[in-house]
Amino acid sequence: MVFGGIQKSTLIDYPGKVSCVLFFSGCNFHCPFCHNPELAKGTALEQWPEQAAFDFLEKRKGFLEGVVISGGEPCLHPDVIRVCRTIWQMGYSIKLDTNGSCPNVLEKLISGGLVDYVAMDIKTVPELYPQYIQKDCNTDAITSSIGLIKASGLSHEFRTTCIRPLIDKHIVRSICGMIQGADLYVLQRFRLSRVLNPEFFKAHDYRITENDLLEYRAIAEKWVTSCRIR
């Protein structure tokens, strides 16, 4: 197992914990706004052998509290469960970042007690995934993952990067109906730099204003415990 990179220290990626981020390379989605295009394509410039990453985590015990498993899409990798178990046995708390496309793997991680916090990206309403995210997307997998996370009892958040035409107030309302009762819904600002598909932004009026974001937050606050603009 070779990781696509490591962020050695972060105070913002795992709420309330000093953590590091392990990046799994490769993704089954083709989000035009993806800000890690090399990771998504499986061509990450940085390579971290598994043992080097584990040695780093052993040395950082007592300073780091958590490890974020991110990507790419970690749940695509057959080693993700074994990797999480090894990290858990070191005594770390684990946060998983996922796109929700692999509910079977997600269920195993949750039921095995191998994750403590789950963050799932919801790109848009499921019916728009084939048009903008992945042509042959199994949209039932998205809704299944949402259900698993909500029922897990784990701390969790759902996140949406806000660009048109993937997001408007009606789509936000529909997403909130799907995640009703969630701990946290994060509306993420988008900045155009280093994206997977630059041509998309030449063809679409993608901009969403701060006033739009405030309107979306007001909608979401009626459905979820907390909504933040990030």
C-alpha beads as a LAMMPS data file, in Angstrom:
LAMMPS data file: protein, C-alpha beads

230 atoms
229 bonds

1 atom types
1 bond types

-500.0 500.0 xlo xhi
-500.0 500.0 ylo yhi
-500.0 500.0 zlo zhi

Masses

1 110.0

Atoms # bond

1 1 1 0.000 0.000 0.000
2 1 1 1.357 3.415 -1.022
3 1 1 -0.357 6.611 0.105
4 1 1 -0.703 9.593 -2.206
5 1 1 0.657 11.955 0.418
6 1 1 0.468 12.979 4.039
7 1 1 -0.291 16.266 5.759
8 1 1 1.733 15.969 8.921
9 1 1 -0.257 18.317 11.132
10 1 1 -3.599 20.101 10.940
11 1 1 -5.904 21.814 13.417
12 1 1 -8.880 22.167 11.063
13 1 1 -9.476 18.839 9.307
14 1 1 -10.661 16.890 12.358
15 1 1 -12.885 19.006 14.630
16 1 1 -11.419 19.338 18.100
17 1 1 -8.311 17.260 17.447
18 1 1 -4.721 17.809 16.410
19 1 1 -4.439 15.417 13.511
20 1 1 -2.644 14.417 10.356
21 1 1 -4.171 13.497 7.006
22 1 1 -3.377 10.361 5.012
23 1 1 -4.360 10.663 1.357
24 1 1 -5.475 7.638 -0.650
25 1 1 -4.836 8.081 -4.363
26 1 1 -7.537 7.580 -7.005
27 1 1 -11.223 8.485 -7.202
28 1 1 -14.233 7.129 -9.090
29 1 1 -15.853 10.566 -9.354
30 1 1 -14.894 13.339 -11.760
31 1 1 -16.046 16.449 -9.921
32 1 1 -15.115 19.450 -12.083
33 1 1 -14.280 21.501 -8.981
34 1 1 -11.965 18.919 -7.369
35 1 1 -8.962 20.750 -5.916
36 1 1 -6.796 17.601 -5.736
37 1 1 -6.708 16.629 -9.435
38 1 1 -3.558 14.505 -9.141
39 1 1 -5.019 12.511 -6.267
40 1 1 -8.302 12.076 -8.133
41 1 1 -6.512 10.792 -11.238
42 1 1 -4.278 8.489 -9.217
43 1 1 -1.150 10.393 -10.240
44 1 1 -0.213 11.952 -6.899
45 1 1 3.217 13.558 -6.996
46 1 1 4.026 12.520 -3.433
47 1 1 4.348 8.842 -2.526
48 1 1 4.369 7.519 1.030
49 1 1 4.948 3.780 1.518
50 1 1 2.636 2.296 4.108
51 1 1 5.362 1.426 6.607
52 1 1 6.829 4.937 6.424
53 1 1 3.404 6.366 7.256
54 1 1 2.930 3.962 10.162
55 1 1 6.426 4.750 11.486
56 1 1 5.565 8.454 11.357
57 1 1 2.361 7.852 13.330
58 1 1 4.224 5.818 15.952
59 1 1 6.682 8.676 16.456
60 1 1 3.911 11.274 16.724
61 1 1 2.012 9.553 19.520
62 1 1 1.358 12.029 22.296
63 1 1 1.252 14.972 19.913
64 1 1 -1.271 13.888 17.317
65 1 1 -4.704 12.852 18.546
66 1 1 -6.377 11.840 15.311
67 1 1 -5.815 10.655 11.767
68 1 1 -7.951 11.745 8.833
69 1 1 -8.363 9.113 6.120
70 1 1 -8.941 11.105 2.939
71 1 1 -8.425 10.998 -0.802
72 1 1 -9.224 10.589 -3.586
73 1 1 -11.778 8.101 -2.306
74 1 1 -10.384 5.880 0.470
75 1 1 -13.237 3.372 0.373
76 1 1 -12.247 2.255 -3.135
77 1 1 -9.076 0.690 -1.731
78 1 1 -9.131 -2.933 -0.544
79 1 1 -6.601 -2.036 2.171
80 1 1 -8.611 0.729 3.822
81 1 1 -10.111 -1.488 6.540
82 1 1 -6.735 -3.000 7.415
83 1 1 -5.094 0.441 7.431
84 1 1 -7.773 1.866 9.728
85 1 1 -7.459 -1.107 12.070
86 1 1 -3.691 -0.629 12.318
87 1 1 -4.099 3.080 13.069
88 1 1 -6.871 2.375 15.593
89 1 1 -4.603 -0.135 17.366
90 1 1 -2.039 2.655 17.764
91 1 1 -4.624 4.515 19.828
92 1 1 -5.604 7.192 17.335
93 1 1 -9.081 8.533 16.734
94 1 1 -10.017 8.205 13.054
95 1 1 -11.996 10.521 10.805
96 1 1 -13.069 9.307 7.370
97 1 1 -13.621 11.609 4.400
98 1 1 -15.769 9.913 1.748
99 1 1 -17.893 10.602 -1.310
100 1 1 -20.421 7.979 -0.237
101 1 1 -20.069 5.767 -3.299
102 1 1 -19.066 2.615 -1.364
103 1 1 -21.696 2.006 1.340
104 1 1 -20.635 -1.624 1.834
105 1 1 -17.132 -0.572 2.861
106 1 1 -18.505 2.311 4.916
107 1 1 -20.775 -0.099 6.792
108 1 1 -17.826 -2.377 7.621
109 1 1 -15.782 0.524 8.947
110 1 1 -18.674 1.739 11.086
111 1 1 -19.755 -1.657 12.403
112 1 1 -16.143 -2.606 13.089
113 1 1 -15.653 0.453 15.287
114 1 1 -12.819 1.637 13.059
115 1 1 -13.982 5.222 12.532
116 1 1 -15.021 7.852 15.060
117 1 1 -16.103 10.670 12.747
118 1 1 -17.410 10.584 9.170
119 1 1 -17.513 13.482 6.715
120 1 1 -19.390 12.849 3.472
121 1 1 -19.374 15.130 0.469
122 1 1 -22.748 15.560 -1.213
123 1 1 -22.100 17.076 -4.618
124 1 1 -25.686 17.828 -5.622
125 1 1 -29.005 15.969 -5.667
126 1 1 -28.547 12.308 -6.693
127 1 1 -30.358 12.680 -10.017
128 1 1 -27.710 15.156 -11.217
129 1 1 -24.705 12.955 -10.403
130 1 1 -24.689 11.155 -13.785
131 1 1 -24.648 14.490 -15.619
132 1 1 -21.977 16.275 -13.605
133 1 1 -20.104 13.814 -11.378
134 1 1 -19.976 10.303 -12.839
135 1 1 -21.884 9.028 -15.869
136 1 1 -22.606 5.566 -14.473
137 1 1 -23.017 6.678 -10.861
138 1 1 -25.033 4.372 -8.622
139 1 1 -27.130 7.044 -6.951
140 1 1 -28.657 4.486 -4.576
141 1 1 -25.190 4.163 -3.042
142 1 1 -25.229 7.859 -2.188
143 1 1 -28.548 7.674 -0.370
144 1 1 -27.512 4.431 1.367
145 1 1 -24.344 6.047 2.702
146 1 1 -26.297 9.026 4.002
147 1 1 -28.594 6.652 5.866
148 1 1 -25.694 4.672 7.322
149 1 1 -23.990 7.791 8.614
150 1 1 -27.144 9.232 10.164
151 1 1 -27.955 5.931 11.888
152 1 1 -24.399 5.263 13.074
153 1 1 -24.453 7.347 16.231
154 1 1 -21.032 8.696 15.242
155 1 1 -20.107 12.344 15.038
156 1 1 -20.543 13.353 11.426
157 1 1 -20.905 16.099 8.879
158 1 1 -22.137 16.454 5.331
159 1 1 -20.450 18.932 2.988
160 1 1 -21.355 20.587 -0.290
161 1 1 -19.076 22.690 -2.472
162 1 1 -21.308 25.462 -3.760
163 1 1 -21.145 26.075 -7.510
164 1 1 -23.797 26.438 -10.175
165 1 1 -25.465 24.559 -11.785
166 1 1 -24.914 21.842 -9.184
167 1 1 -26.336 23.954 -6.360
168 1 1 -29.165 26.438 -5.954
169 1 1 -31.664 27.064 -3.161
170 1 1 -34.024 24.341 -4.388
171 1 1 -31.209 21.790 -4.530
172 1 1 -30.024 22.799 -1.058
173 1 1 -33.541 22.234 0.241
174 1 1 -33.657 18.787 -1.374
175 1 1 -30.278 17.826 0.087
176 1 1 -31.392 18.986 3.519
177 1 1 -34.433 16.759 3.253
178 1 1 -32.081 13.816 2.704
179 1 1 -29.813 14.668 5.651
180 1 1 -32.527 15.896 8.018
181 1 1 -31.351 15.733 11.631
182 1 1 -27.647 15.620 10.751
183 1 1 -25.103 16.977 13.225
184 1 1 -23.558 19.436 10.791
185 1 1 -23.989 20.585 7.203
186 1 1 -21.107 22.575 5.738
187 1 1 -21.573 24.850 2.740
188 1 1 -18.141 25.237 1.192
189 1 1 -17.064 28.302 -0.750
190 1 1 -15.439 27.609 -4.101
191 1 1 -12.324 29.316 -5.413
192 1 1 -11.197 28.654 -8.962
193 1 1 -7.639 27.317 -8.782
194 1 1 -6.126 23.932 -9.635
195 1 1 -9.329 22.149 -10.563
196 1 1 -9.886 18.819 -12.277
197 1 1 -11.870 20.240 -15.209
198 1 1 -11.057 23.899 -15.986
199 1 1 -13.192 23.795 -19.152
200 1 1 -16.325 23.319 -17.053
201 1 1 -15.883 26.789 -15.598
202 1 1 -15.534 28.365 -19.018
203 1 1 -18.852 26.847 -20.067
204 1 1 -20.924 27.575 -16.942
205 1 1 -21.784 30.600 -14.845
206 1 1 -20.646 28.858 -11.684
207 1 1 -20.450 31.748 -9.214
208 1 1 -22.459 31.768 -6.013
209 1 1 -22.499 34.956 -3.939
210 1 1 -22.148 35.417 -0.191
211 1 1 -25.811 36.417 -0.094
212 1 1 -26.675 33.138 -1.815
213 1 1 -24.698 31.244 0.810
214 1 1 -26.491 33.056 3.619
215 1 1 -29.818 32.132 2.034
216 1 1 -28.749 28.495 1.745
217 1 1 -27.655 28.463 5.384
218 1 1 -31.008 29.844 6.491
219 1 1 -32.720 27.030 4.593
220 1 1 -30.434 24.367 6.048
221 1 1 -30.781 25.531 9.644
222 1 1 -34.401 24.397 9.573
223 1 1 -33.320 20.826 8.820
224 1 1 -30.005 20.125 10.575
225 1 1 -28.524 20.701 14.019
226 1 1 -25.911 23.121 12.718
227 1 1 -24.995 24.652 9.362
228 1 1 -21.757 26.503 8.663
229 1 1 -20.305 28.354 5.723
230 1 1 -16.647 27.471 5.261

Bonds

1 1 1 2
2 1 2 3
3 1 3 4
4 1 4 5
5 1 5 6
6 1 6 7
7 1 7 8
8 1 8 9
9 1 9 10
10 1 10 11
11 1 11 12
12 1 12 13
13 1 13 14
14 1 14 15
15 1 15 16
16 1 16 17
17 1 17 18
18 1 18 19
19 1 19 20
20 1 20 21
21 1 21 22
22 1 22 23
23 1 23 24
24 1 24 25
25 1 25 26
26 1 26 27
27 1 27 28
28 1 28 29
29 1 29 30
30 1 30 31
31 1 31 32
32 1 32 33
33 1 33 34
34 1 34 35
35 1 35 36
36 1 36 37
37 1 37 38
38 1 38 39
39 1 39 40
40 1 40 41
41 1 41 42
42 1 42 43
43 1 43 44
44 1 44 45
45 1 45 46
46 1 46 47
47 1 47 48
48 1 48 49
49 1 49 50
50 1 50 51
51 1 51 52
52 1 52 53
53 1 53 54
54 1 54 55
55 1 55 56
56 1 56 57
57 1 57 58
58 1 58 59
59 1 59 60
60 1 60 61
61 1 61 62
62 1 62 63
63 1 63 64
64 1 64 65
65 1 65 66
66 1 66 67
67 1 67 68
68 1 68 69
69 1 69 70
70 1 70 71
71 1 71 72
72 1 72 73
73 1 73 74
74 1 74 75
75 1 75 76
76 1 76 77
77 1 77 78
78 1 78 79
79 1 79 80
80 1 80 81
81 1 81 82
82 1 82 83
83 1 83 84
84 1 84 85
85 1 85 86
86 1 86 87
87 1 87 88
88 1 88 89
89 1 89 90
90 1 90 91
91 1 91 92
92 1 92 93
93 1 93 94
94 1 94 95
95 1 95 96
96 1 96 97
97 1 97 98
98 1 98 99
99 1 99 100
100 1 100 101
101 1 101 102
102 1 102 103
103 1 103 104
104 1 104 105
105 1 105 106
106 1 106 107
107 1 107 108
108 1 108 109
109 1 109 110
110 1 110 111
111 1 111 112
112 1 112 113
113 1 113 114
114 1 114 115
115 1 115 116
116 1 116 117
117 1 117 118
118 1 118 119
119 1 119 120
120 1 120 121
121 1 121 122
122 1 122 123
123 1 123 124
124 1 124 125
125 1 125 126
126 1 126 127
127 1 127 128
128 1 128 129
129 1 129 130
130 1 130 131
131 1 131 132
132 1 132 133
133 1 133 134
134 1 134 135
135 1 135 136
136 1 136 137
137 1 137 138
138 1 138 139
139 1 139 140
140 1 140 141
141 1 141 142
142 1 142 143
143 1 143 144
144 1 144 145
145 1 145 146
146 1 146 147
147 1 147 148
148 1 148 149
149 1 149 150
150 1 150 151
151 1 151 152
152 1 152 153
153 1 153 154
154 1 154 155
155 1 155 156
156 1 156 157
157 1 157 158
158 1 158 159
159 1 159 160
160 1 160 161
161 1 161 162
162 1 162 163
163 1 163 164
164 1 164 165
165 1 165 166
166 1 166 167
167 1 167 168
168 1 168 169
169 1 169 170
170 1 170 171
171 1 171 172
172 1 172 173
173 1 173 174
174 1 174 175
175 1 175 176
176 1 176 177
177 1 177 178
178 1 178 179
179 1 179 180
180 1 180 181
181 1 181 182
182 1 182 183
183 1 183 184
184 1 184 185
185 1 185 186
186 1 186 187
187 1 187 188
188 1 188 189
189 1 189 190
190 1 190 191
191 1 191 192
192 1 192 193
193 1 193 194
194 1 194 195
195 1 195 196
196 1 196 197
197 1 197 198
198 1 198 199
199 1 199 200
200 1 200 201
201 1 201 202
202 1 202 203
203 1 203 204
204 1 204 205
205 1 205 206
206 1 206 207
207 1 207 208
208 1 208 209
209 1 209 210
210 1 210 211
211 1 211 212
212 1 212 213
213 1 213 214
214 1 214 215
215 1 215 216
216 1 216 217
217 1 217 218
218 1 218 219
219 1 219 220
220 1 220 221
221 1 221 222
222 1 222 223
223 1 223 224
224 1 224 225
225 1 225 226
226 1 226 227
227 1 227 228
228 1 228 229
229 1 229 230
